[in-house]
Amino acid sequence: MVKKADVTLHIDEELDDARTSQVCSILEGVHGIQRVHCAEHQKHLFIVEFDPDSVDSRAVLDHVTRQGLHAELIGL
């Protein structure tokens, strides 16, 4: 059985469509991440659904900050 958890990421920088797609693609390629959602009018917020047995929320954040972005987890 696959467990499911989610985390909201806030990215400090203003992202254009191309950069938003790039961040989504990077996250979707991470083993254990099941879904990434970014609202069209709130491109600085990402909701990431993941399997906590495969990846943890800190690793999700690390994948974003390694792209040179400043981000933090919301609601933990």
KOLKE-617245 format. One line per field, with one value per residue: x, y, z of N, C-alpha, C in turn; residue in three letters. Coordinates in Angstrom, 3 decimals. Example, Ala and Ser with C-alpha at 12.3 -4.5 7.8 and 13.67 -1.06 7.14 Angstrom:
! KOLKE-617245
n_xx <- c(13.190 | 12.850)
n_yy <- c(-5.690 | -2.250)
n_zz <- c(7.800 | 7.080)
ca_xx <- c(12.300 | 13.670)
ca_yy <- c(-4.500 | -1.060)
ca_zz <- c(7.800 | 7.140)
c_xx <- c(13.200 | 12.900)
c_yy <- c(-3.300 | 0.030)
c_zz <- c(7.800 | 7.870)
code <- c(ALA | SER)
! end
This chain:
! KOLKE-617245
n_xx <- c(0.841 | 0.597 | 1.559 | 0.316 | 1.166 | 1.175 | 2.631 | 2.963 | 4.723 | 6.322 | 7.584 | 9.915 | 10.765 | 9.477 | 7.904 | 7.999 | 5.981 | 7.553 | 9.583 | 8.044 | 6.968 | 9.350 | 10.188 | 8.049 | 8.414 | 10.922 | 10.343 | 8.341 | 9.878 | 11.161 | 11.730 | 9.083 | 7.531 | 4.277 | 2.433 | 2.297 | 1.077 | 0.319 | -1.213 | -2.666 | -2.823 | -1.302 | 1.576 | 3.744 | 3.209 | 3.242 | 1.692 | 2.615 | 2.262 | 3.235 | 4.913 | 5.600 | 7.237 | 9.100 | 10.225 | 10.986 | 9.605 | 11.615 | 13.485 | 11.996 | 11.896 | 14.659 | 15.189 | 14.086 | 15.469 | 18.018 | 17.896 | 18.516 | 16.593 | 14.732 | 12.985 | 10.352 | 8.802 | 5.352 | 3.070 | 4.037)
n_yy <- c(-1.181 | 2.164 | 4.992 | 8.311 | 11.678 | 15.248 | 18.408 | 21.921 | 24.138 | 27.227 | 29.484 | 32.020 | 33.666 | 35.355 | 33.520 | 32.760 | 31.300 | 29.331 | 28.760 | 27.858 | 25.504 | 24.111 | 23.712 | 22.126 | 19.863 | 18.943 | 18.228 | 16.288 | 14.283 | 13.124 | 10.272 | 8.878 | 11.135 | 11.872 | 13.650 | 16.989 | 20.168 | 23.353 | 26.381 | 28.410 | 31.186 | 31.554 | 31.123 | 30.860 | 29.060 | 25.649 | 22.537 | 19.493 | 16.126 | 13.142 | 9.987 | 9.203 | 7.134 | 6.904 | 9.399 | 12.407 | 15.468 | 17.372 | 16.621 | 17.162 | 19.967 | 20.454 | 19.702 | 21.812 | 24.081 | 23.514 | 24.359 | 26.937 | 28.523 | 30.274 | 28.931 | 27.743 | 25.414 | 25.172 | 25.056 | 23.041)
n_zz <- c(0.000 | -0.888 | 0.819 | 1.426 | 1.486 | 1.804 | 0.968 | 1.149 | -0.803 | -0.698 | -2.912 | -3.049 | -5.159 | -8.089 | -10.531 | -13.983 | -16.643 | -17.932 | -16.068 | -13.939 | -15.047 | -15.365 | -12.686 | -11.794 | -13.451 | -12.591 | -9.931 | -10.365 | -11.412 | -9.309 | -7.385 | -5.641 | -5.462 | -6.192 | -7.329 | -8.530 | -8.000 | -9.204 | -8.845 | -11.340 | -10.925 | -8.719 | -8.806 | -7.187 | -5.258 | -4.552 | -4.404 | -3.256 | -3.609 | -2.057 | -1.384 | 1.801 | 2.617 | 0.676 | 0.076 | 1.832 | 3.250 | 3.542 | 1.614 | -0.661 | -0.545 | -0.759 | -3.434 | -4.805 | -3.817 | -4.703 | -7.265 | -7.245 | -6.167 | -3.649 | -1.073 | 1.082 | 3.349 | 3.985 | 6.663 | 8.319)
ca_xx <- c(0.000 | 1.350 | 1.094 | 0.240 | 1.280 | 1.375 | 3.278 | 2.873 | 5.990 | 6.234 | 8.815 | 10.004 | 10.929 | 8.356 | 8.214 | 7.221 | 5.408 | 8.611 | 10.257 | 7.071 | 6.956 | 10.627 | 10.143 | 7.109 | 9.053 | 11.973 | 9.708 | 7.649 | 10.877 | 11.731 | 11.125 | 8.235 | 6.581 | 3.162 | 1.718 | 2.667 | 0.035 | 0.584 | -2.352 | -2.295 | -2.702 | -0.426 | 2.684 | 4.763 | 2.777 | 3.178 | 1.258 | 3.337 | 1.823 | 4.356 | 4.917 | 6.590 | 8.173 | 10.097 | 10.845 | 10.405 | 9.333 | 12.884 | 14.059 | 11.212 | 12.411 | 16.033 | 15.167 | 13.768 | 16.538 | 19.175 | 17.698 | 18.848 | 15.405 | 14.533 | 11.669 | 10.125 | 7.642 | 4.267 | 2.131 | 4.641)
ca_yy <- c(0.000 | 3.412 | 6.054 | 9.601 | 12.893 | 16.404 | 19.568 | 23.126 | 24.852 | 28.627 | 29.936 | 33.467 | 34.360 | 35.370 | 32.556 | 32.831 | 30.005 | 28.371 | 28.359 | 27.066 | 24.178 | 23.469 | 23.265 | 20.987 | 18.708 | 18.440 | 17.554 | 15.088 | 13.274 | 12.599 | 9.020 | 9.029 | 12.233 | 11.349 | 14.702 | 18.371 | 21.085 | 24.779 | 27.164 | 29.336 | 32.557 | 31.566 | 30.306 | 30.733 | 28.000 | 24.312 | 21.459 | 18.302 | 14.878 | 12.209 | 8.803 | 9.482 | 6.018 | 7.024 | 10.730 | 13.224 | 16.851 | 18.101 | 16.294 | 17.911 | 21.333 | 20.461 | 19.639 | 23.160 | 25.037 | 23.209 | 25.055 | 28.341 | 29.231 | 30.385 | 28.358 | 27.179 | 24.557 | 25.838 | 24.203 | 21.945)
ca_zz <- c(0.000 | -0.985 | 1.707 | 0.756 | 2.288 | 0.927 | 1.544 | 0.337 | -0.956 | -1.088 | -3.568 | -2.860 | -6.432 | -9.030 | -11.585 | -15.226 | -17.012 | -18.259 | -14.824 | -13.190 | -15.674 | -15.070 | -11.289 | -11.751 | -14.098 | -11.703 | -8.800 | -10.844 | -11.712 | -8.066 | -6.931 | -4.467 | -5.643 | -6.973 | -8.060 | -8.224 | -8.473 | -9.066 | -9.310 | -12.413 | -10.442 | -7.542 | -9.292 | -6.142 | -4.348 | -5.129 | -3.520 | -3.686 | -2.986 | -2.090 | -0.539 | 2.843 | 2.754 | -0.396 | 0.087 | 2.903 | 2.860 | 3.447 | 0.305 | -1.649 | -0.477 | -1.273 | -4.904 | -5.289 | -3.492 | -5.550 | -8.536 | -7.023 | -5.707 | -2.212 | -0.812 | 2.401 | 3.503 | 4.716 | 7.376 | 9.066)
c_xx <- c(0.888 | 0.723 | 1.083 | 0.327 | 1.382 | 2.001 | 3.072 | 4.220 | 5.696 | 7.585 | 8.823 | 10.075 | 9.622 | 8.745 | 7.366 | 6.745 | 6.479 | 9.291 | 9.327 | 7.017 | 8.226 | 10.640 | 9.214 | 7.747 | 10.134 | 11.354 | 9.013 | 8.616 | 11.506 | 10.972 | 10.335 | 7.266 | 5.520 | 2.466 | 2.215 | 1.589 | 0.464 | -0.610 | -1.890 | -2.054 | -1.849 | 0.795 | 3.818 | 4.412 | 2.634 | 2.671 | 1.845 | 2.824 | 2.938 | 4.128 | 5.989 | 7.548 | 9.297 | 10.866 | 10.214 | 10.292 | 10.622 | 13.551 | 13.312 | 11.734 | 13.816 | 16.089 | 14.871 | 14.926 | 17.816 | 19.072 | 17.994 | 17.671 | 15.377 | 13.103 | 11.576 | 8.866 | 6.614 | 3.441 | 2.738 | 4.888)
c_yy <- c(1.247 | 4.431 | 7.361 | 10.717 | 14.054 | 17.538 | 20.739 | 23.836 | 26.292 | 29.016 | 31.456 | 34.236 | 34.345 | 34.486 | 32.827 | 31.421 | 28.944 | 27.857 | 27.515 | 25.644 | 23.409 | 22.919 | 22.059 | 19.727 | 18.095 | 17.661 | 16.263 | 13.956 | 12.633 | 11.339 | 9.273 | 10.193 | 11.769 | 12.401 | 16.061 | 19.266 | 22.521 | 25.530 | 28.212 | 30.756 | 32.675 | 30.698 | 30.158 | 29.647 | 26.677 | 23.358 | 20.180 | 17.104 | 13.857 | 11.026 | 9.015 | 8.320 | 6.100 | 8.335 | 11.520 | 14.680 | 17.677 | 17.850 | 17.028 | 19.348 | 21.420 | 20.427 | 21.014 | 24.126 | 24.760 | 23.869 | 26.553 | 29.178 | 29.263 | 29.922 | 27.878 | 26.323 | 25.303 | 24.765 | 23.027 | 22.356)
c_zz <- c(0.000 | -0.040 | 0.929 | 1.784 | 1.311 | 1.712 | 0.588 | 0.373 | -1.363 | -1.679 | -3.546 | -4.172 | -7.231 | -10.206 | -12.821 | -15.564 | -17.257 | -16.996 | -13.958 | -13.736 | -15.365 | -13.640 | -11.156 | -12.332 | -13.221 | -10.552 | -9.227 | -11.168 | -10.487 | -7.652 | -5.648 | -4.558 | -6.627 | -7.823 | -7.598 | -8.812 | -8.200 | -9.657 | -10.317 | -11.908 | -9.174 | -7.839 | -8.281 | -5.126 | -5.093 | -4.060 | -4.086 | -2.896 | -3.140 | -1.165 | 0.526 | 3.125 | 1.722 | -0.364 | 1.229 | 2.458 | 2.732 | 2.094 | -0.807 | -1.700 | -1.074 | -2.797 | -5.500 | -5.022 | -4.280 | -6.923 | -8.403 | -6.557 | -4.182 | -1.924 | 0.623 | 2.386 | 4.349 | 5.430 | 8.094 | 10.497)
code <- c(MET | VAL | LYS | LYS | ALA | ASP | VAL | THR | LEU | HIS | ILE | ASP | GLU | GLU | LEU | ASP | ASP | ALA | ARG | THR | SER | GLN | VAL | CYS | SER | ILE | LEU | GLU | GLY | VAL | HIS | GLY | ILE | GLN | ARG | VAL | HIS | CYS | ALA | GLU | HIS | GLN | LYS | HIS | LEU | PHE | ILE | VAL | GLU | PHE | ASP | PRO | ASP | SER | VAL | ASP | SER | ARG | ALA | VAL | LEU | ASP | HIS | VAL | THR | ARG | GLN | GLY | LEU | HIS | ALA | GLU | LEU | ILE | GLY | LEU)
! end
